[in-house]
Amino acid sequence: MNNSEMNQRRLSATPRGVGVMCDFYAARAENATLWDIEDRAFTDFAAGIAVLNTGHRHPKIVAAIKAQLDLFTHTAYQIVPYGNYVTLAEKLNAIVPVAGPVKSTLFSTGAEAVENAVKIARAYTNRPGIITFGGAFHGRTLLTLALTGKVAPYKLGFGPLPGQIFHARYPNALHGVSVEQAIQSIDSLFHTDIPADQVAAILFEPIQGEGGFNVAPPEFIIALRKLCDQHGILLIADEVQSGFARTGKMFAMEYCPQVKVDLITLAKSLGGGIPISAVAGRAEVMDAPAPGGLGGTYAGNPLAVASALAVLAVIEEEQLCARARRLGAHLMETLDKARVSCPAISAVRGQGSMVAVEFADPATGEPDPVFTKKIQRQALEQGLLLLTCGVHYNVIRFLYPLTIPDDQFTAALDLLSRLLKS
């Protein structure tokens, strides 16, 4: 079976709504390399959309999953609990950027984590409203679609969406949105859409993922905390994509250490490739839902918990936060140098190894998704897997495993430099 034959089977068997980027099919993978069914090798700078900070099939993670597989695969934690769930909750409680006593609960996906964070916030405050931001991405379920601040392709044809969700402006200096204007847009919502005393939470990404790797300035985060404290609103950080060493710290919120959030949502690289997510937060807030109000059949699956515990150990033992900073600095230096010969580059931004490059037409300054797609396509043709993002699809984001060998990383950056110069 070759890629072409498999693709015909896919088109016949699965709906078009599941958009698929690549026309080849995975056969095996190791660390930062993926091989297709025709045995072609690709350097993976997508990492399953930020799921594989520890790489494909890290041996310690594989060993942990195999060991759990020999014990049991499922009991449903809320029916028959198991100790590793508690151990993982304790470890998360100790490291998340939340003040005071902390509690955590586990789920399966990032969207589940966000939905449950909203449930917890509403239960604690007895308020319905949630404020989030333009350019945000929080998931594909109906509630998280309403929270997401990007229409195409996520919201097309799926309305009406749940109510009591409101979008403010996210600061973006490149596109003329200052921190002051972003905060003013929240105040405007209080006067035009929902009174502050009916808002349960403000939900934000410290670094927007799908929105284009836009980094929240510390002064914006500080202002959000002040605004929330003023009005009795909870502050929720969505670190589904930015967590677990990607930014050069365990969580992006650590770049603004003076601010602690009330709730934080976690997923993706927490599981090292096995589906698991979490909500952590202030104990009194987390205890607001009644028994039975939280959970899920597969929430905190034993295999996923075993994988997550191994992920945390690998991040610490292999000093992946420091490695993320080193690799990211090399990448940003490469991209900055490329600006000399590639006038289409309008911005290079990020923290640690959560880095993006944005493209615009040099003549007009307008976002250039065509050029962006061209670079992505040419890279893929030469064996480098890249992802695009941004409200205008004109951003390339880099999500290589933090465990990628140095020589493979350098070779990928050399290829990227050649493509940008040409």
C-alpha distance (Angstrom), angle and dihedral (degrees) to the residues before:
residue distance angle dihedral
M1 . . .
N2 3.81 . .
N3 3.81 130.2 .
S4 3.79 94.3 -97.2
E5 3.79 93.6 52.6
M6 3.79 91.8 46.2
N7 3.78 90.4 49.6
Q8 3.81 91.1 56.2
R9 3.79 89.2 51.8
R10 3.81 90.5 50.3
L11 3.80 92.9 51.5
S12 3.79 90.6 51.7
A13 3.79 96.9 43.1
T14 3.83 106.2 37.6
P15 3.82 133.7 48.7
R16 3.78 124.0 -104.2
G17 3.81 89.7 -123.1
V18 3.80 88.5 78.8
G19 3.79 96.3 76.5
V20 3.80 113.0 -151.1
M21 3.79 119.8 -162.1
C22 3.81 102.6 -166.9
D23 3.79 127.8 57.4
F24 3.81 92.6 -150.9
Y25 3.80 131.5 76.9
A26 3.79 128.9 -127.9
A27 3.79 118.9 -114.8
R28 3.80 102.0 169.4
A29 3.79 141.5 -20.4
E30 3.79 140.7 -159.7
N31 3.81 126.8 -171.3
A32 3.84 104.5 -48.4
T33 3.81 98.1 -11.1
L34 3.78 128.0 88.5
W35 3.83 125.1 -171.9
D36 3.79 123.5 -157.7
I37 3.80 128.1 -142.7
E38 3.81 89.4 -90.7
D39 3.83 88.7 55.3
R40 3.81 95.9 -110.9
A41 3.80 114.1 148.8
F42 3.81 125.0 -133.0
T43 3.78 130.8 -172.7
D44 3.78 104.4 -129.1
F45 3.81 113.5 -135.7
A46 3.81 90.6 159.1
A47 3.82 99.7 60.9
G48 3.79 93.3 -165.0
I49 3.84 89.3 -55.9
A50 3.81 96.5 -49.7
V51 3.80 95.3 -39.4
L52 3.80 98.0 115.1
N53 3.81 107.1 57.6
T54 3.81 84.8 141.7
G55 3.81 92.7 48.2
H56 3.78 133.6 -116.5
R57 3.81 113.1 -44.0
H58 3.78 99.9 -10.8
P59 3.81 103.3 -160.9
K60 3.81 94.5 -127.1
I61 3.79 91.4 51.0
V62 3.81 92.5 46.7
A63 3.81 89.6 49.9
A64 3.81 92.2 50.3
I65 3.81 92.2 50.8
K66 3.81 92.1 47.2
A67 3.81 91.1 50.1
Q68 3.81 91.5 52.2
L69 3.81 90.6 44.8
D70 3.80 88.3 62.2
L71 3.84 90.4 55.7
F72 3.81 109.0 40.8
T73 3.79 137.2 -44.1
H74 3.80 103.2 -154.3
T75 3.78 143.3 5.5
A76 3.84 101.0 149.0
Y77 3.80 104.0 -107.8
Q78 3.80 93.5 -126.7
I79 3.81 89.9 55.7
V80 3.81 102.2 40.0
P81 3.82 112.0 5.3
Y82 3.80 125.8 -151.4
G83 3.77 132.6 -152.6
N84 3.81 99.7 -120.1
Y85 3.82 90.4 64.6
V86 3.80 89.0 57.4
T87 3.80 91.6 44.8
L88 3.80 91.8 53.0
A89 3.81 91.4 47.6
E90 3.81 89.5 52.1
K91 3.79 92.0 50.5
L92 3.80 92.6 48.7
N93 3.81 91.1 46.8
A94 3.80 89.2 56.1
I95 3.82 96.7 53.0
V96 3.82 109.4 32.0
P97 3.84 118.3 104.8
V98 3.81 94.1 -112.0
A99 3.81 124.5 121.3
G100 3.79 125.3 -125.2
P101 3.81 127.6 -1.9
V102 3.80 109.1 -3.5
K103 3.80 134.1 -159.9
S104 3.83 130.3 -170.7
T105 3.78 135.5 -160.3
L106 3.79 127.3 -167.6
F107 3.81 133.4 -130.9
S108 3.81 136.5 163.6
T109 3.83 108.6 -108.8
G110 3.78 140.6 26.9
A111 3.80 91.5 -113.1
E112 3.81 89.6 53.7
A113 3.79 90.3 51.4
V114 3.81 92.4 51.0
E115 3.82 93.1 46.2
N116 3.79 91.0 51.1
A117 3.80 92.3 46.5
V118 3.82 87.2 56.7
K119 3.82 90.4 48.2
I120 3.80 91.0 50.5
A121 3.80 92.8 47.4
R122 3.78 92.6 49.8
A123 3.81 92.1 46.7
Y124 3.81 92.0 50.7
T125 3.81 98.0 44.8
N126 3.81 100.4 30.6
R127 3.81 86.1 -136.0
P128 3.83 127.6 122.9
G129 3.80 106.6 -152.6
I130 3.80 128.1 98.7
I131 3.80 123.9 -173.1
T132 3.78 119.3 -157.7
F133 3.82 134.1 156.9
G134 3.76 144.7 -96.2
G135 3.79 110.4 -98.9
A136 3.80 92.1 26.5
F137 3.79 123.0 137.7
H138 3.79 118.0 -160.2
G139 3.81 104.4 155.0
R140 3.81 147.2 -65.3
T141 3.82 103.2 -92.4
L142 3.80 115.3 103.9
L143 3.81 94.6 -100.0
T144 3.79 94.1 44.5
L145 3.82 90.1 45.1
A146 3.80 87.3 57.6
L147 3.81 88.3 51.1
T148 3.81 92.2 47.7
G149 3.80 114.9 94.4
K150 3.80 99.4 -150.7
V151 3.80 123.5 83.6
A152 3.81 106.8 -165.9
P153 2.94 124.4 89.5
Y154 3.79 99.2 -6.9
K155 3.81 105.0 55.4
L156 3.80 101.7 31.3
G157 3.80 111.2 127.1
F158 3.81 96.5 -7.1
G159 3.80 102.2 101.0
P160 2.91 150.3 157.8
L161 3.78 91.3 64.1
P162 3.82 126.0 -166.3
G163 3.79 115.6 -74.4
Q164 3.80 135.5 -128.3
I165 3.81 90.2 58.8
F166 3.81 117.2 124.3
H167 3.81 131.7 -175.8
A168 3.79 125.3 -142.6
R169 3.80 127.5 -175.0
Y170 3.80 119.8 -85.4
P171 3.83 115.4 -141.1
N172 3.79 113.7 -101.9
A173 3.79 117.5 163.9
L174 3.82 93.0 -170.1
H175 3.79 90.5 59.3
G176 3.78 96.8 38.9
V177 3.80 102.6 -101.2
S178 3.80 111.4 131.7
V179 3.79 126.1 -162.5
E180 3.79 88.8 -109.3
Q181 3.80 91.9 52.7
A182 3.80 91.3 48.3
I183 3.82 92.0 52.4
Q184 3.80 90.6 44.5
S185 3.80 89.0 54.9
I186 3.81 89.1 59.8
D187 3.78 90.8 49.6
S188 3.79 87.9 50.4
L189 3.80 90.0 55.6
F190 3.80 88.7 54.4
H191 3.81 89.0 57.8
T192 3.81 100.8 38.1
D193 3.81 109.9 27.4
I194 3.81 115.5 15.2
P195 3.82 133.4 2.4
A196 3.79 115.0 -115.7
D197 3.81 91.8 -118.0
Q198 3.82 89.2 63.2
V199 3.82 95.5 53.3
A200 3.80 114.2 101.3
A201 3.80 98.5 -174.3
I202 3.77 148.4 -8.8
L203 3.81 109.2 -133.1
F204 3.79 118.9 -161.4
E205 3.79 143.1 159.0
P206 3.84 113.3 -125.7
I207 3.80 83.4 -146.4
Q208 3.79 115.3 19.5
G209 3.79 109.8 -128.2
E210 3.78 112.1 -168.5
G211 3.80 88.0 22.2
G212 3.80 91.1 70.5
F213 3.83 108.8 -81.0
N214 3.80 91.1 -75.7
V215 3.80 108.7 176.8
A216 3.79 118.3 -138.1
P217 3.83 108.9 -128.8
P218 3.83 112.7 -123.9
E219 3.80 90.3 -118.7
F220 3.81 89.1 58.7
I221 3.80 92.5 52.2
I222 3.80 90.6 46.7
A223 3.81 90.1 50.6
L224 3.81 91.2 49.3
R225 3.80 91.0 52.8
K226 3.81 91.2 49.1
L227 3.80 91.8 48.3
C228 3.80 92.3 49.0
D229 3.80 92.7 48.7
Q230 3.81 90.4 48.7
H231 3.80 93.5 54.8
G232 3.82 103.3 30.6
I233 3.81 91.8 -108.6
L234 3.80 123.4 148.1
L235 3.82 119.5 -123.5
I236 3.82 114.9 -139.2
A237 3.81 122.6 -169.7
D238 3.80 116.2 -156.0
E239 3.81 104.2 -150.4
V240 3.79 96.1 161.2
Q241 3.82 91.2 123.8
S242 3.81 102.0 22.3
G243 3.81 98.8 49.7
F244 3.79 134.3 99.1
A245 3.81 104.0 41.8
R246 3.80 98.1 -46.1
T247 3.81 93.1 120.3
G248 3.78 96.0 42.1
K249 3.79 91.5 -94.4
M250 3.77 128.3 68.7
F251 3.82 88.7 -104.9
A252 3.81 131.1 13.7
M253 3.82 89.5 -128.3
E254 3.80 87.7 71.5
Y255 3.81 88.3 75.7
C256 3.81 85.6 70.5
P257 3.82 99.4 41.7
Q258 3.80 95.5 168.6
V259 3.82 90.0 68.4
K260 3.79 123.6 71.8
V261 3.78 120.7 -172.7
D262 3.79 127.4 -138.7
L263 3.81 94.9 -134.8
I264 3.80 134.4 12.3
T265 3.80 129.3 -166.6
L266 3.80 120.1 -145.4
A267 3.81 134.8 -177.4
K268 3.83 139.6 117.2
S269 3.84 107.2 64.6
L270 3.80 92.0 26.0
G271 3.81 87.6 83.0
G272 3.79 101.1 39.8
G273 3.81 90.4 -133.7
I274 3.81 99.1 -30.8
P275 3.84 115.8 102.1
I276 3.80 112.1 -102.8
S277 3.78 135.5 132.8
A278 3.76 137.9 174.7
V279 3.78 145.2 -158.3
A280 3.78 115.3 -149.2
G281 3.77 126.0 -179.3
R282 3.76 151.4 132.5
A283 3.81 107.9 -37.2
E284 3.80 95.5 -125.2
V285 3.81 90.4 50.9
M286 3.80 93.7 46.0
D287 3.81 90.6 51.0
A288 3.82 93.5 57.0
P289 3.85 97.7 94.1
A290 3.79 115.1 78.1
P291 3.82 120.0 -113.8
G292 3.79 108.1 -73.6
G293 3.80 92.6 25.8
L294 3.80 91.5 103.0
G295 3.79 131.0 43.9
G296 3.79 141.2 67.5
T297 3.78 138.5 -143.9
Y298 3.80 93.9 -98.8
A299 3.81 97.9 24.2
G300 3.80 108.1 137.9
N301 3.80 94.7 2.8
P302 3.84 110.7 -158.8
L303 3.83 94.6 -121.2
A304 3.81 90.6 49.7
V305 3.80 92.2 47.2
A306 3.80 90.6 51.5
S307 3.79 89.4 50.3
A308 3.82 92.3 48.2
L309 3.80 92.9 51.7
A310 3.82 88.7 51.8
V311 3.82 90.4 48.4
L312 3.81 91.5 55.5
A313 3.81 90.1 49.3
V314 3.82 92.9 49.2
I315 3.81 92.6 49.3
E316 3.78 90.2 53.9
E317 3.80 99.0 39.1
E318 3.81 95.1 46.2
Q319 3.82 94.1 39.3
L320 3.79 91.7 -127.8
C321 3.80 94.0 171.0
A322 3.80 90.4 62.2
R323 3.79 90.7 42.6
A324 3.80 90.8 51.5
R325 3.79 89.9 54.9
R326 3.81 92.5 48.7
L327 3.80 95.8 47.1
G328 3.79 92.1 43.0
A329 3.80 92.4 51.8
H330 3.82 89.6 52.2
L331 3.81 91.1 49.6
M332 3.80 94.3 47.8
E333 3.79 90.8 48.4
T334 3.81 89.3 51.9
L335 3.81 92.0 49.6
D336 3.81 93.3 45.9
K337 3.81 90.3 52.5
A338 3.80 90.1 49.5
R339 3.81 90.6 59.1
V340 3.82 88.8 76.2
S341 3.81 92.3 65.2
C342 3.82 98.8 24.8
P343 3.82 110.2 59.6
A344 3.81 89.7 177.0
I345 3.82 88.9 77.2
S346 3.80 105.3 99.2
A347 3.81 99.0 169.3
V348 3.79 143.3 6.3
R349 3.80 114.1 -163.8
G350 3.75 145.5 152.2
Q351 3.76 146.3 99.1
G352 3.78 124.1 -97.4
S353 3.79 107.2 -34.1
M354 3.80 94.9 -19.7
V355 3.81 92.0 97.9
A356 3.80 133.3 154.6
V357 3.80 138.7 -179.9
E358 3.80 120.5 -149.8
F359 3.80 124.7 -153.2
A360 3.79 130.5 -152.0
D361 3.78 136.0 170.1
P362 3.83 104.8 -90.2
A363 3.81 91.6 -143.3
T364 3.79 99.8 47.8
G365 3.79 104.9 19.0
E366 3.81 89.0 -130.8
P367 3.83 119.0 141.1
D368 3.81 110.6 -88.6
P369 3.81 111.6 -149.2
V370 3.82 91.4 162.6
F371 3.81 93.3 61.5
T372 3.81 89.8 43.3
K373 3.80 92.2 53.8
K374 3.80 90.3 46.7
I375 3.82 92.3 56.7
Q376 3.79 90.8 46.4
R377 3.80 92.1 50.0
Q378 3.80 94.7 46.6
A379 3.79 91.0 49.0
L380 3.79 91.5 50.9
E381 3.81 91.0 49.7
Q382 3.81 87.3 57.5
G383 3.78 95.5 46.1
L384 3.81 103.5 -93.2
L385 3.80 117.2 122.1
L386 3.84 113.1 -149.0
L387 3.81 133.5 171.1
T388 3.79 129.3 -141.8
C389 3.79 126.4 -148.1
G390 3.80 141.6 158.1
V391 3.78 132.7 105.7
H392 3.82 88.1 -88.3
Y393 3.84 95.2 38.4
N394 3.80 89.7 -119.6
V395 3.80 100.1 119.5
I396 3.80 130.4 87.8
R397 3.80 114.4 -153.9
F398 3.78 125.3 -160.4
L399 3.80 118.4 -140.4
Y400 3.81 105.0 161.7
P401 3.81 117.5 159.4
L402 3.79 109.5 -89.8
T403 3.81 86.8 -132.1
I404 3.82 93.7 61.9
P405 3.84 112.7 136.1
D406 3.81 112.9 -105.2
D407 3.80 95.1 -122.0
Q408 3.80 92.5 51.0
F409 3.82 90.7 48.2
T410 3.81 92.0 49.8
A411 3.81 91.8 48.4
A412 3.81 90.5 51.7
L413 3.81 91.6 50.5
D414 3.81 90.7 48.6
L415 3.81 89.4 53.9
L416 3.80 90.9 47.6
S417 3.81 91.1 50.7
R418 3.80 91.7 51.8
L419 3.79 92.0 49.6
L420 3.81 93.1 49.9
K421 3.81 92.7 47.4
S422 3.79 92.9 49.2
